[in-house]
Amino acid sequence: MAPRCQVLPLHPHEARDAPAALLVVAMLHTPARPELVAPLTVLLDDWRGGEGCIVHIRRFAHKPHSSCRTGHTSAEAMPCAVPLPGERVVTTHTDDAFVDTDLETWLHRHGISHLVLAGATTLGAITTLARHAQCLGFSVTVLADACADDELTDRSGFHWQAETLHELGLSLLERQGVAVLSVKELCRDC
């Protein structure tokens, strides 16, 4: 059986003008992610200077007392990642923005074949979205310095540092064929 579409590798300097979309995932006020402000600012400034699409993925919880509910200030976008008029916003209730949304349809309707992912969390929403996108036939790039993870204490009481989980997530994605670049590598020739 032939693939649904041919997936070609995206050269970094083609990203913002190719049939590509930048997906900015869950960049909310809480938890604070100051290390992402500079890379996201550079990335969005550069991408907005091209012809590629920008899609903001917002996750809102169904739980009544969650801080990620509409109306809470912690559920608003970080100032560096506020959607501009004309940029698509997709609201999801899961780590996978393809579930119960029109994201896939919208991307295909706009001729998008490559997704560039930035945001939070590397082992959560970024990994889930990247793997599902590959299953749908998209090629995927994750921007290592424009993603972050949260620290975690596992069931046995071991405490995992956020940076360790972030690097683990990136390594797993690379092993599965996802390109991992820095913002500088992606934007240097744009």
Secondary structure, DSSP 4 states (H G I P E B T S, - for coil): ---SS---PPPGGGTTTSSEEEEEE--BSSS--GGGHHHHHHHHHHHTTSS-EEEEEEE---STT-SSSTT-GGGSBPGGGPPPTT-EEEEESSS-TTTTSSHHHHHHHTT--EEEEEEE-IIIIIHHHHHHHHHTT-EEEEEEEEEE---EE-TTSPEEPHHHHHHHHHHHHHHTT-EEE-HHHHHTT-
